[in-house]
């Protein structure tokens, strides 16, 4: 299964078709922001919306899960990126 990677903050922001490309753009870059998606259209939509849409659409748990970086996505964001809520 191939994944697509959105780099919002890195050497060259964009959508990449492999982890190696994403890693080249983000490794060592201060405060890099990137995320993987299972389809190209979901990655394109997420990139177009910008990283702010990702974080504003994410609801962080108040418990220990939040400290480990787990998030729950809103139904609206899931629809935008092409996933079933």
N, CA, C and O atoms as a Maestro MAE file, in Angstrom:
{
 s_m_m2io_version
 :::
 2.0.0
}

f_m_ct {
 s_m_title
 :::
 protein
 m_atom[340] {
  # First column is atom index #
  i_m_mmod_type
  r_m_x_coord
  r_m_y_coord
  r_m_z_coord
  i_m_residue_number
  s_m_chain_name
  s_m_pdb_residue_name
  s_m_pdb_atom_name
  i_m_atomic_number
  :::
  1 25 0.852 -1.182 0.000 1 A "UNK " " N  " 7
  2 3 0.000 0.000 0.000 1 A "UNK " " CA " 6
  3 2 0.896 1.244 0.000 1 A "UNK " " C  " 6
  4 15 1.727 1.415 0.892 1 A "UNK " " O  " 8
  5 25 0.726 2.087 -0.980 2 A "UNK " " N  " 7
  6 3 1.530 3.301 -1.032 2 A "UNK " " CA " 6
  7 2 0.842 4.420 -0.250 2 A "UNK " " C  " 6
  8 15 -0.381 4.461 -0.120 2 A "UNK " " O  " 8
  9 25 1.659 5.307 0.253 3 A "UNK " " N  " 7
  10 3 1.163 6.471 0.978 3 A "UNK " " CA " 6
  11 2 1.654 7.717 0.275 3 A "UNK " " C  " 6
  12 15 2.603 7.689 -0.508 3 A "UNK " " O  " 8
  13 25 0.975 8.814 0.579 4 A "UNK " " N  " 7
  14 3 1.375 10.130 0.076 4 A "UNK " " CA " 6
  15 2 1.638 11.001 1.285 4 A "UNK " " C  " 6
  16 15 0.963 10.876 2.307 4 A "UNK " " O  " 8
  17 25 2.601 11.869 1.175 5 A "UNK " " N  " 7
  18 3 3.050 12.673 2.303 5 A "UNK " " CA " 6
  19 2 2.910 14.151 1.990 5 A "UNK " " C  " 6
  20 15 3.386 14.635 0.963 5 A "UNK " " O  " 8
  21 25 2.244 14.863 2.900 6 A "UNK " " N  " 7
  22 3 2.107 16.310 2.779 6 A "UNK " " CA " 6
  23 2 3.160 16.948 3.656 6 A "UNK " " C  " 6
  24 15 3.273 16.632 4.841 6 A "UNK " " O  " 8
  25 25 3.928 17.844 3.072 7 A "UNK " " N  " 7
  26 3 4.896 18.644 3.835 7 A "UNK " " CA " 6
  27 2 4.385 20.076 3.804 7 A "UNK " " C  " 6
  28 15 4.417 20.739 2.767 7 A "UNK " " O  " 8
  29 25 3.912 20.542 4.956 8 A "UNK " " N  " 7
  30 3 3.459 21.928 5.063 8 A "UNK " " CA " 6
  31 2 4.623 22.837 5.408 8 A "UNK " " C  " 6
  32 15 4.708 23.965 4.923 8 A "UNK " " O  " 8
  33 25 5.517 22.341 6.249 9 A "UNK " " N  " 7
  34 3 6.673 23.138 6.643 9 A "UNK " " CA " 6
  35 2 7.905 22.254 6.520 9 A "UNK " " C  " 6
  36 15 8.075 21.292 7.270 9 A "UNK " " O  " 8
  37 25 8.758 22.593 5.564 10 A "UNK " " N  " 7
  38 3 9.968 21.833 5.286 10 A "UNK " " CA " 6
  39 2 10.774 22.600 4.251 10 A "UNK " " C  " 6
  40 15 10.486 23.762 3.964 10 A "UNK " " O  " 8
  41 25 11.775 21.954 3.699 11 A "UNK " " N  " 7
  42 3 12.610 22.646 2.704 11 A "UNK " " CA " 6
  43 2 11.782 23.102 1.500 11 A "UNK " " C  " 6
  44 15 11.889 24.248 1.062 11 A "UNK " " O  " 8
  45 25 10.959 22.198 0.971 12 A "UNK " " N  " 7
  46 3 10.086 22.536 -0.158 12 A "UNK " " CA " 6
  47 2 8.705 21.948 0.128 12 A "UNK " " C  " 6
  48 15 8.493 20.755 -0.091 12 A "UNK " " O  " 8
  49 25 7.762 22.758 0.612 13 A "UNK " " N  " 7
  50 3 6.420 22.247 0.910 13 A "UNK " " CA " 6
  51 2 5.756 21.668 -0.335 13 A "UNK " " C  " 6
  52 15 5.982 22.131 -1.453 13 A "UNK " " O  " 8
  53 25 4.935 20.649 -0.116 14 A "UNK " " N  " 7
  54 3 4.235 20.021 -1.227 14 A "UNK " " CA " 6
  55 2 3.742 18.642 -0.867 14 A "UNK " " C  " 6
  56 15 3.754 18.252 0.300 14 A "UNK " " O  " 8
  57 25 3.307 17.903 -1.873 15 A "UNK " " N  " 7
  58 3 2.833 16.526 -1.708 15 A "UNK " " CA " 6
  59 2 3.874 15.612 -2.341 15 A "UNK " " C  " 6
  60 15 4.309 15.839 -3.470 15 A "UNK " " O  " 8
  61 25 4.268 14.578 -1.606 16 A "UNK " " N  " 7
  62 3 5.312 13.663 -2.061 16 A "UNK " " CA " 6
  63 2 4.788 12.234 -2.091 16 A "UNK " " C  " 6
  64 15 3.926 11.864 -1.295 16 A "UNK " " O  " 8
  65 25 5.309 11.444 -3.005 17 A "UNK " " N  " 7
  66 3 4.835 10.089 -3.209 17 A "UNK " " CA " 6
  67 2 5.606 9.012 -2.485 17 A "UNK " " C  " 6
  68 15 5.314 7.828 -2.653 17 A "UNK " " O  " 8
  69 25 6.591 9.394 -1.680 18 A "UNK " " N  " 7
  70 3 7.337 8.380 -0.930 18 A "UNK " " CA " 6
  71 2 7.847 8.969 0.382 18 A "UNK " " C  " 6
  72 15 8.015 10.181 0.523 18 A "UNK " " O  " 8
  73 25 8.089 8.069 1.336 19 A "UNK " " N  " 7
  74 3 8.635 8.496 2.614 19 A "UNK " " CA " 6
  75 2 10.036 9.078 2.422 19 A "UNK " " C  " 6
  76 15 10.398 10.047 3.089 19 A "UNK " " O  " 8
  77 25 10.816 8.499 1.527 20 A "UNK " " N  " 7
  78 3 12.175 9.000 1.291 20 A "UNK " " CA " 6
  79 2 12.164 10.465 0.855 20 A "UNK " " C  " 6
  80 15 12.968 11.266 1.332 20 A "UNK " " O  " 8
  81 25 11.248 10.811 -0.055 21 A "UNK " " N  " 7
  82 3 11.145 12.203 -0.501 21 A "UNK " " CA " 6
  83 2 10.732 13.108 0.654 21 A "UNK " " C  " 6
  84 15 11.301 14.184 0.843 21 A "UNK " " O  " 8
  85 25 9.740 12.668 1.424 22 A "UNK " " N  " 7
  86 3 9.272 13.453 2.563 22 A "UNK " " CA " 6
  87 2 10.399 13.643 3.572 22 A "UNK " " C  " 6
  88 15 10.619 14.745 4.075 22 A "UNK " " O  " 8
  89 25 11.101 12.564 3.855 23 A "UNK " " N  " 7
  90 3 12.201 12.620 4.820 23 A "UNK " " CA " 6
  91 2 13.290 13.581 4.358 23 A "UNK " " C  " 6
  92 15 13.846 14.332 5.160 23 A "UNK " " O  " 8
  93 25 13.594 13.555 3.061 24 A "UNK " " N  " 7
  94 3 14.607 14.481 2.525 24 A "UNK " " CA " 6
  95 2 14.199 15.935 2.738 24 A "UNK " " C  " 6
  96 15 15.049 16.793 2.978 24 A "UNK " " O  " 8
  97 25 12.898 16.212 2.650 25 A "UNK " " N  " 7
  98 3 12.398 17.580 2.802 25 A "UNK " " CA " 6
  99 2 12.269 18.019 4.263 25 A "UNK " " C  " 6
  100 15 12.267 19.217 4.547 25 A "UNK " " O  " 8
  101 25 12.161 17.067 5.188 26 A "UNK " " N  " 7
  102 3 11.871 17.420 6.581 26 A "UNK " " CA " 6
  103 2 12.973 17.081 7.573 26 A "UNK " " C  " 6
  104 15 13.067 17.719 8.622 26 A "UNK " " O  " 8
  105 25 13.807 16.099 7.271 27 A "UNK " " N  " 7
  106 3 14.835 15.667 8.212 27 A "UNK " " CA " 6
  107 2 15.804 16.806 8.511 27 A "UNK " " C  " 6
  108 15 16.453 17.337 7.610 27 A "UNK " " O  " 8
  109 25 15.893 17.167 9.772 28 A "UNK " " N  " 7
  110 3 16.776 18.251 10.193 28 A "UNK " " CA " 6
  111 2 16.197 19.639 10.018 28 A "UNK " " C  " 6
  112 15 16.834 20.624 10.393 28 A "UNK " " O  " 8
  113 25 15.010 19.738 9.460 29 A "UNK " " N  " 7
  114 3 14.369 21.045 9.282 29 A "UNK " " CA " 6
  115 2 13.688 21.424 10.593 29 A "UNK " " C  " 6
  116 15 12.908 20.633 11.124 29 A "UNK " " O  " 8
  117 25 13.961 22.617 11.128 30 A "UNK " " N  " 7
  118 3 13.389 23.008 12.422 30 A "UNK " " CA " 6
  119 2 11.858 23.075 12.380 30 A "UNK " " C  " 6
  120 15 11.285 23.747 11.523 30 A "UNK " " O  " 8
  121 25 11.212 22.382 13.299 31 A "UNK " " N  " 7
  122 3 9.743 22.389 13.445 31 A "UNK " " CA " 6
  123 2 9.019 21.976 12.165 31 A "UNK " " C  " 6
  124 15 7.994 22.556 11.808 31 A "UNK " " O  " 8
  125 25 9.557 20.974 11.483 32 A "UNK " " N  " 7
  126 3 8.920 20.478 10.259 32 A "UNK " " CA " 6
  127 2 7.505 19.992 10.575 32 A "UNK " " C  " 6
  128 15 7.249 19.451 11.651 32 A "UNK " " O  " 8
  129 25 6.596 20.191 9.627 33 A "UNK " " N  " 7
  130 3 5.212 19.754 9.791 33 A "UNK " " CA " 6
  131 2 4.818 18.953 8.560 33 A "UNK " " C  " 6
  132 15 4.817 19.463 7.440 33 A "UNK " " O  " 8
  133 25 4.482 17.677 8.791 34 A "UNK " " N  " 7
  134 3 4.137 16.787 7.693 34 A "UNK " " CA " 6
  135 2 3.232 15.678 8.203 34 A "UNK " " C  " 6
  136 15 3.166 15.416 9.404 34 A "UNK " " O  " 8
  137 25 2.533 15.027 7.272 35 A "UNK " " N  " 7
  138 3 1.618 13.944 7.634 35 A "UNK " " CA " 6
  139 2 1.397 13.053 6.418 35 A "UNK " " C  " 6
  140 15 1.430 13.520 5.279 35 A "UNK " " O  " 8
  141 25 1.168 11.757 6.672 36 A "UNK " " N  " 7
  142 3 0.906 10.818 5.578 36 A "UNK " " CA " 6
  143 2 -0.593 10.649 5.354 36 A "UNK " " C  " 6
  144 15 -1.399 10.803 6.272 36 A "UNK " " O  " 8
  145 25 -0.944 10.329 4.110 37 A "UNK " " N  " 7
  146 3 -2.330 10.068 3.710 37 A "UNK " " CA " 6
  147 2 -2.346 8.847 2.807 37 A "UNK " " C  " 6
  148 15 -1.357 8.554 2.136 37 A "UNK " " O  " 8
  149 25 -3.466 8.132 2.789 38 A "UNK " " N  " 7
  150 3 -3.539 6.893 2.021 38 A "UNK " " CA " 6
  151 2 -3.875 7.109 0.544 38 A "UNK " " C  " 6
  152 15 -3.667 6.209 -0.270 38 A "UNK " " O  " 8
  153 25 -4.388 8.281 0.190 39 A "UNK " " N  " 7
  154 3 -4.687 8.551 -1.226 39 A "UNK " " CA " 6
  155 2 -4.098 9.896 -1.646 39 A "UNK " " C  " 6
  156 15 -3.888 10.788 -0.824 39 A "UNK " " O  " 8
  157 25 -3.840 10.014 -2.931 40 A "UNK " " N  " 7
  158 3 -3.293 11.264 -3.468 40 A "UNK " " CA " 6
  159 2 -4.299 12.400 -3.324 40 A "UNK " " C  " 6
  160 15 -3.920 13.528 -3.011 40 A "UNK " " O  " 8
  161 25 -5.581 12.107 -3.551 41 A "UNK " " N  " 7
  162 3 -6.585 13.175 -3.458 41 A "UNK " " CA " 6
  163 2 -6.706 13.679 -2.023 41 A "UNK " " C  " 6
  164 15 -6.877 14.878 -1.808 41 A "UNK " " O  " 8
  165 25 -6.621 12.792 -1.045 42 A "UNK " " N  " 7
  166 3 -6.667 13.222 0.354 42 A "UNK " " CA " 6
  167 2 -5.458 14.089 0.681 42 A "UNK " " C  " 6
  168 15 -5.586 15.101 1.368 42 A "UNK " " O  " 8
  169 25 -4.289 13.696 0.192 43 A "UNK " " N  " 7
  170 3 -3.078 14.487 0.429 43 A "UNK " " CA " 6
  171 2 -3.177 15.853 -0.252 43 A "UNK " " C  " 6
  172 15 -2.809 16.869 0.338 43 A "UNK " " O  " 8
  173 25 -3.668 15.876 -1.482 44 A "UNK " " N  " 7
  174 3 -3.825 17.150 -2.193 44 A "UNK " " CA " 6
  175 2 -4.794 18.071 -1.457 44 A "UNK " " C  " 6
  176 15 -4.536 19.267 -1.321 44 A "UNK " " O  " 8
  177 25 -5.908 17.516 -0.984 45 A "UNK " " N  " 7
  178 3 -6.883 18.316 -0.233 45 A "UNK " " CA " 6
  179 2 -6.281 18.859 1.053 45 A "UNK " " C  " 6
  180 15 -6.461 20.031 1.381 45 A "UNK " " O  " 8
  181 25 -5.569 18.012 1.776 46 A "UNK " " N  " 7
  182 3 -4.956 18.438 3.038 46 A "UNK " " CA " 6
  183 2 -3.917 19.531 2.798 46 A "UNK " " C  " 6
  184 15 -3.834 20.491 3.564 46 A "UNK " " O  " 8
  185 25 -3.127 19.386 1.737 47 A "UNK " " N  " 7
  186 3 -2.121 20.402 1.427 47 A "UNK " " CA " 6
  187 2 -2.791 21.727 1.078 47 A "UNK " " C  " 6
  188 15 -2.358 22.791 1.521 47 A "UNK " " O  " 8
  189 25 -3.843 21.649 0.287 48 A "UNK " " N  " 7
  190 3 -4.554 22.868 -0.120 48 A "UNK " " CA " 6
  191 2 -5.176 23.579 1.070 48 A "UNK " " C  " 6
  192 15 -5.204 24.809 1.117 48 A "UNK " " O  " 8
  193 25 -5.674 22.811 2.031 49 A "UNK " " N  " 7
  194 3 -6.278 23.405 3.223 49 A "UNK " " CA " 6
  195 2 -5.235 24.024 4.139 49 A "UNK " " C  " 6
  196 15 -5.532 24.975 4.863 49 A "UNK " " O  " 8
  197 25 -4.036 23.503 4.115 50 A "UNK " " N  " 7
  198 3 -2.962 24.031 4.951 50 A "UNK " " CA " 6
  199 2 -2.914 23.358 6.307 50 A "UNK " " C  " 6
  200 15 -3.888 22.758 6.763 50 A "UNK " " O  " 8
  201 25 -1.776 23.469 6.929 51 A "UNK " " N  " 7
  202 3 -1.580 22.816 8.230 51 A "UNK " " CA " 6
  203 2 -2.507 23.396 9.294 51 A "UNK " " C  " 6
  204 15 -2.871 22.693 10.237 51 A "UNK " " O  " 8
  205 25 -2.890 24.651 9.164 52 A "UNK " " N  " 7
  206 3 -3.806 25.254 10.136 52 A "UNK " " CA " 6
  207 2 -5.139 24.542 10.160 52 A "UNK " " C  " 6
  208 15 -5.740 24.398 11.224 52 A "UNK " " O  " 8
  209 25 -5.619 24.091 9.005 53 A "UNK " " N  " 7
  210 3 -6.887 23.359 8.954 53 A "UNK " " CA " 6
  211 2 -6.753 22.029 9.667 53 A "UNK " " C  " 6
  212 15 -7.684 21.591 10.344 53 A "UNK " " O  " 8
  213 25 -5.603 21.380 9.524 54 A "UNK " " N  " 7
  214 3 -5.374 20.108 10.213 54 A "UNK " " CA " 6
  215 2 -5.437 20.295 11.720 54 A "UNK " " C  " 6
  216 15 -6.131 19.546 12.409 54 A "UNK " " O  " 8
  217 25 -4.724 21.281 12.238 55 A "UNK " " N  " 7
  218 3 -4.687 21.461 13.686 55 A "UNK " " CA " 6
  219 2 -5.994 22.016 14.239 55 A "UNK " " C  " 6
  220 15 -6.382 21.664 15.353 55 A "UNK " " O  " 8
  221 25 -6.678 22.869 13.493 56 A "UNK " " N  " 7
  222 3 -7.942 23.395 13.997 56 A "UNK " " CA " 6
  223 2 -9.040 22.338 13.923 56 A "UNK " " C  " 6
  224 15 -10.003 22.396 14.687 56 A "UNK " " O  " 8
  225 25 -8.906 21.377 13.018 57 A "UNK " " N  " 7
  226 3 -9.903 20.310 12.895 57 A "UNK " " CA " 6
  227 2 -9.626 19.152 13.838 57 A "UNK " " C  " 6
  228 15 -10.444 18.239 13.952 57 A "UNK " " O  " 8
  229 25 -8.501 19.177 14.504 58 A "UNK " " N  " 7
  230 3 -8.112 18.103 15.401 58 A "UNK " " CA " 6
  231 2 -8.554 18.433 16.819 58 A "UNK " " C  " 6
  232 15 -8.316 19.529 17.325 58 A "UNK " " O  " 8
  233 25 -9.195 17.470 17.440 59 A "UNK " " N  " 7
  234 3 -9.582 17.636 18.842 59 A "UNK " " CA " 6
  235 2 -8.656 16.782 19.694 59 A "UNK " " C  " 6
  236 15 -8.666 15.555 19.597 59 A "UNK " " O  " 8
  237 25 -7.869 17.424 20.516 60 A "UNK " " N  " 7
  238 3 -6.927 16.688 21.357 60 A "UNK " " CA " 6
  239 2 -7.628 16.185 22.607 60 A "UNK " " C  " 6
  240 15 -8.398 16.906 23.242 60 A "UNK " " O  " 8
  241 25 -7.345 14.925 22.951 61 A "UNK " " N  " 7
  242 3 -7.854 14.367 24.201 61 A "UNK " " CA " 6
  243 2 -7.200 15.072 25.381 61 A "UNK " " C  " 6
  244 15 -6.072 15.554 25.276 61 A "UNK " " O  " 8
  245 25 -7.898 15.131 26.486 62 A "UNK " " N  " 7
  246 3 -7.353 15.803 27.670 62 A "UNK " " CA " 6
  247 2 -6.469 14.864 28.494 62 A "UNK " " C  " 6
  248 15 -5.672 15.340 29.301 62 A "UNK " " O  " 8
  249 25 -6.586 13.562 28.317 63 A "UNK " " N  " 7
  250 3 -5.871 12.596 29.137 63 A "UNK " " CA " 6
  251 2 -4.488 12.270 28.617 63 A "UNK " " C  " 6
  252 15 -3.864 13.061 27.910 63 A "UNK " " O  " 8
  253 25 -4.025 11.090 28.980 64 A "UNK " " N  " 7
  254 3 -2.671 10.682 28.634 64 A "UNK " " CA " 6
  255 2 -2.474 10.525 27.135 64 A "UNK " " C  " 6
  256 15 -1.352 10.659 26.647 64 A "UNK " " O  " 8
  257 25 -3.551 10.241 26.386 65 A "UNK " " N  " 7
  258 3 -3.421 10.098 24.935 65 A "UNK " " CA " 6
  259 2 -2.896 11.382 24.303 65 A "UNK " " C  " 6
  260 15 -2.113 11.336 23.354 65 A "UNK " " O  " 8
  261 25 -3.327 12.525 24.828 66 A "UNK " " N  " 7
  262 3 -2.868 13.808 24.271 66 A "UNK " " CA " 6
  263 2 -1.372 13.968 24.486 66 A "UNK " " C  " 6
  264 15 -0.671 14.500 23.625 66 A "UNK " " O  " 8
  265 25 -0.889 13.515 25.615 67 A "UNK " " N  " 7
  266 3 0.540 13.638 25.880 67 A "UNK " " CA " 6
  267 2 1.354 12.765 24.933 67 A "UNK " " C  " 6
  268 15 2.523 13.048 24.673 67 A "UNK " " O  " 8
  269 25 0.735 11.701 24.416 68 A "UNK " " N  " 7
  270 3 1.437 10.834 23.464 68 A "UNK " " CA " 6
  271 2 1.222 11.288 22.032 68 A "UNK " " C  " 6
  272 15 1.746 10.664 21.109 68 A "UNK " " O  " 8
  273 25 0.462 12.360 21.821 69 A "UNK " " N  " 7
  274 3 0.281 12.918 20.491 69 A "UNK " " CA " 6
  275 2 -0.866 12.330 19.696 69 A "UNK " " C  " 6
  276 15 -0.944 12.555 18.489 69 A "UNK " " O  " 8
  277 25 -1.763 11.581 20.331 70 A "UNK " " N  " 7
  278 3 -2.919 11.041 19.621 70 A "UNK " " CA " 6
  279 2 -3.991 12.109 19.505 70 A "UNK " " C  " 6
  280 15 -4.130 12.959 20.384 70 A "UNK " " O  " 8
  281 25 -4.738 12.061 18.430 71 A "UNK " " N  " 7
  282 3 -5.782 13.062 18.205 71 A "UNK " " CA " 6
  283 2 -7.029 12.399 17.651 71 A "UNK " " C  " 6
  284 15 -6.968 11.314 17.071 71 A "UNK " " O  " 8
  285 25 -8.148 13.056 17.834 72 A "UNK " " N  " 7
  286 3 -9.394 12.650 17.199 72 A "UNK " " CA " 6
  287 2 -9.742 13.716 16.173 72 A "UNK " " C  " 6
  288 15 -9.717 14.908 16.478 72 A "UNK " " O  " 8
  289 25 -10.063 13.295 14.968 73 A "UNK " " N  " 7
  290 3 -10.390 14.250 13.924 73 A "UNK " " CA " 6
  291 2 -11.889 14.501 13.888 73 A "UNK " " C  " 6
  292 15 -12.688 13.611 14.178 73 A "UNK " " O  " 8
  293 25 -12.253 15.705 13.534 74 A "UNK " " N  " 7
  294 3 -13.666 16.037 13.396 74 A "UNK " " CA " 6
  295 2 -14.223 15.364 12.150 74 A "UNK " " C  " 6
  296 15 -13.477 15.054 11.221 74 A "UNK " " O  " 8
  297 25 -15.531 15.138 12.129 75 A "UNK " " N  " 7
  298 3 -16.179 14.545 10.958 75 A "UNK " " CA " 6
  299 2 -15.978 15.418 9.727 75 A "UNK " " C  " 6
  300 15 -15.796 14.901 8.625 75 A "UNK " " O  " 8
  301 25 -16.009 16.720 9.901 76 A "UNK " " N  " 7
  302 3 -15.834 17.643 8.779 76 A "UNK " " CA " 6
  303 2 -14.477 17.437 8.110 76 A "UNK " " C  " 6
  304 15 -14.394 17.345 6.886 76 A "UNK " " O  " 8
  305 25 -13.420 17.364 8.909 77 A "UNK " " N  " 7
  306 3 -12.087 17.183 8.342 77 A "UNK " " CA " 6
  307 2 -11.955 15.818 7.679 77 A "UNK " " C  " 6
  308 15 -11.334 15.700 6.623 77 A "UNK " " O  " 8
  309 25 -12.534 14.783 8.291 78 A "UNK " " N  " 7
  310 3 -12.487 13.456 7.700 78 A "UNK " " CA " 6
  311 2 -13.158 13.457 6.320 78 A "UNK " " C  " 6
  312 15 -12.665 12.817 5.392 78 A "UNK " " O  " 8
  313 25 -14.262 14.162 6.187 79 A "UNK " " N  " 7
  314 3 -14.927 14.262 4.880 79 A "UNK " " CA " 6
  315 2 -14.056 14.992 3.876 79 A "UNK " " C  " 6
  316 15 -13.990 14.594 2.713 79 A "UNK " " O  " 8
  317 25 -13.387 16.053 4.303 80 A "UNK " " N  " 7
  318 3 -12.540 16.841 3.402 80 A "UNK " " CA " 6
  319 2 -11.391 16.005 2.850 80 A "UNK " " C  " 6
  320 15 -11.052 16.109 1.671 80 A "UNK " " O  " 8
  321 25 -10.795 15.179 3.702 81 A "UNK " " N  " 7
  322 3 -9.654 14.391 3.250 81 A "UNK " " CA " 6
  323 2 -10.068 13.049 2.655 81 A "UNK " " C  " 6
  324 15 -9.216 12.232 2.306 81 A "UNK " " O  " 8
  325 25 -11.372 12.822 2.538 82 A "UNK " " N  " 7
  326 3 -11.859 11.646 1.841 82 A "UNK " " CA " 6
  327 2 -11.940 10.380 2.653 82 A "UNK " " C  " 6
  328 15 -11.876 9.283 2.098 82 A "UNK " " O  " 8
  329 25 -12.083 10.508 3.972 83 A "UNK " " N  " 7
  330 3 -12.225 9.330 4.824 83 A "UNK " " CA " 6
  331 2 -13.622 9.313 5.413 83 A "UNK " " C  " 6
  332 15 -14.235 10.361 5.616 83 A "UNK " " O  " 8
  333 25 -14.118 8.124 5.683 84 A "UNK " " N  " 7
  334 3 -15.424 7.981 6.307 84 A "UNK " " CA " 6
  335 2 -15.319 8.323 7.791 84 A "UNK " " C  " 6
  336 15 -14.392 7.867 8.460 84 A "UNK " " O  " 8
  337 25 -16.250 9.114 8.315 85 A "UNK " " N  " 7
  338 3 -16.226 9.411 9.754 85 A "UNK " " CA " 6
  339 2 -16.590 8.176 10.580 85 A "UNK " " C  " 6
  340 15 -16.619 8.242 11.808 85 A "UNK " " O  " 8
  :::
 }
 m_bond[339] {
  # First column is bond index #
  i_m_from
  i_m_to
  i_m_order
  :::
  1 1 2 1
  2 2 3 1
  3 3 4 2
  4 3 5 1
  5 5 6 1
  6 6 7 1
  7 7 8 2
  8 7 9 1
  9 9 10 1
  10 10 11 1
  11 11 12 2
  12 11 13 1
  13 13 14 1
  14 14 15 1
  15 15 16 2
  16 15 17 1
  17 17 18 1
  18 18 19 1
  19 19 20 2
  20 19 21 1
  21 21 22 1
  22 22 23 1
  23 23 24 2
  24 23 25 1
  25 25 26 1
  26 26 27 1
  27 27 28 2
  28 27 29 1
  29 29 30 1
  30 30 31 1
  31 31 32 2
  32 31 33 1
  33 33 34 1
  34 34 35 1
  35 35 36 2
  36 35 37 1
  37 37 38 1
  38 38 39 1
  39 39 40 2
  40 39 41 1
  41 41 42 1
  42 42 43 1
  43 43 44 2
  44 43 45 1
  45 45 46 1
  46 46 47 1
  47 47 48 2
  48 47 49 1
  49 49 50 1
  50 50 51 1
  51 51 52 2
  52 51 53 1
  53 53 54 1
  54 54 55 1
  55 55 56 2
  56 55 57 1
  57 57 58 1
  58 58 59 1
  59 59 60 2
  60 59 61 1
  61 61 62 1
  62 62 63 1
  63 63 64 2
  64 63 65 1
  65 65 66 1
  66 66 67 1
  67 67 68 2
  68 67 69 1
  69 69 70 1
  70 70 71 1
  71 71 72 2
  72 71 73 1
  73 73 74 1
  74 74 75 1
  75 75 76 2
  76 75 77 1
  77 77 78 1
  78 78 79 1
  79 79 80 2
  80 79 81 1
  81 81 82 1
  82 82 83 1
  83 83 84 2
  84 83 85 1
  85 85 86 1
  86 86 87 1
  87 87 88 2
  88 87 89 1
  89 89 90 1
  90 90 91 1
  91 91 92 2
  92 91 93 1
  93 93 94 1
  94 94 95 1
  95 95 96 2
  96 95 97 1
  97 97 98 1
  98 98 99 1
  99 99 100 2
  100 99 101 1
  101 101 102 1
  102 102 103 1
  103 103 104 2
  104 103 105 1
  105 105 106 1
  106 106 107 1
  107 107 108 2
  108 107 109 1
  109 109 110 1
  110 110 111 1
  111 111 112 2
  112 111 113 1
  113 113 114 1
  114 114 115 1
  115 115 116 2
  116 115 117 1
  117 117 118 1
  118 118 119 1
  119 119 120 2
  120 119 121 1
  121 121 122 1
  122 122 123 1
  123 123 124 2
  124 123 125 1
  125 125 126 1
  126 126 127 1
  127 127 128 2
  128 127 129 1
  129 129 130 1
  130 130 131 1
  131 131 132 2
  132 131 133 1
  133 133 134 1
  134 134 135 1
  135 135 136 2
  136 135 137 1
  137 137 138 1
  138 138 139 1
  139 139 140 2
  140 139 141 1
  141 141 142 1
  142 142 143 1
  143 143 144 2
  144 143 145 1
  145 145 146 1
  146 146 147 1
  147 147 148 2
  148 147 149 1
  149 149 150 1
  150 150 151 1
  151 151 152 2
  152 151 153 1
  153 153 154 1
  154 154 155 1
  155 155 156 2
  156 155 157 1
  157 157 158 1
  158 158 159 1
  159 159 160 2
  160 159 161 1
  161 161 162 1
  162 162 163 1
  163 163 164 2
  164 163 165 1
  165 165 166 1
  166 166 167 1
  167 167 168 2
  168 167 169 1
  169 169 170 1
  170 170 171 1
  171 171 172 2
  172 171 173 1
  173 173 174 1
  174 174 175 1
  175 175 176 2
  176 175 177 1
  177 177 178 1
  178 178 179 1
  179 179 180 2
  180 179 181 1
  181 181 182 1
  182 182 183 1
  183 183 184 2
  184 183 185 1
  185 185 186 1
  186 186 187 1
  187 187 188 2
  188 187 189 1
  189 189 190 1
  190 190 191 1
  191 191 192 2
  192 191 193 1
  193 193 194 1
  194 194 195 1
  195 195 196 2
  196 195 197 1
  197 197 198 1
  198 198 199 1
  199 199 200 2
  200 199 201 1
  201 201 202 1
  202 202 203 1
  203 203 204 2
  204 203 205 1
  205 205 206 1
  206 206 207 1
  207 207 208 2
  208 207 209 1
  209 209 210 1
  210 210 211 1
  211 211 212 2
  212 211 213 1
  213 213 214 1
  214 214 215 1
  215 215 216 2
  216 215 217 1
  217 217 218 1
  218 218 219 1
  219 219 220 2
  220 219 221 1
  221 221 222 1
  222 222 223 1
  223 223 224 2
  224 223 225 1
  225 225 226 1
  226 226 227 1
  227 227 228 2
  228 227 229 1
  229 229 230 1
  230 230 231 1
  231 231 232 2
  232 231 233 1
  233 233 234 1
  234 234 235 1
  235 235 236 2
  236 235 237 1
  237 237 238 1
  238 238 239 1
  239 239 240 2
  240 239 241 1
  241 241 242 1
  242 242 243 1
  243 243 244 2
  244 243 245 1
  245 245 246 1
  246 246 247 1
  247 247 248 2
  248 247 249 1
  249 249 250 1
  250 250 251 1
  251 251 252 2
  252 251 253 1
  253 253 254 1
  254 254 255 1
  255 255 256 2
  256 255 257 1
  257 257 258 1
  258 258 259 1
  259 259 260 2
  260 259 261 1
  261 261 262 1
  262 262 263 1
  263 263 264 2
  264 263 265 1
  265 265 266 1
  266 266 267 1
  267 267 268 2
  268 267 269 1
  269 269 270 1
  270 270 271 1
  271 271 272 2
  272 271 273 1
  273 273 274 1
  274 274 275 1
  275 275 276 2
  276 275 277 1
  277 277 278 1
  278 278 279 1
  279 279 280 2
  280 279 281 1
  281 281 282 1
  282 282 283 1
  283 283 284 2
  284 283 285 1
  285 285 286 1
  286 286 287 1
  287 287 288 2
  288 287 289 1
  289 289 290 1
  290 290 291 1
  291 291 292 2
  292 291 293 1
  293 293 294 1
  294 294 295 1
  295 295 296 2
  296 295 297 1
  297 297 298 1
  298 298 299 1
  299 299 300 2
  300 299 301 1
  301 301 302 1
  302 302 303 1
  303 303 304 2
  304 303 305 1
  305 305 306 1
  306 306 307 1
  307 307 308 2
  308 307 309 1
  309 309 310 1
  310 310 311 1
  311 311 312 2
  312 311 313 1
  313 313 314 1
  314 314 315 1
  315 315 316 2
  316 315 317 1
  317 317 318 1
  318 318 319 1
  319 319 320 2
  320 319 321 1
  321 321 322 1
  322 322 323 1
  323 323 324 2
  324 323 325 1
  325 325 326 1
  326 326 327 1
  327 327 328 2
  328 327 329 1
  329 329 330 1
  330 330 331 1
  331 331 332 2
  332 331 333 1
  333 333 334 1
  334 334 335 1
  335 335 336 2
  336 335 337 1
  337 337 338 1
  338 338 339 1
  339 339 340 2
  :::
 }
}
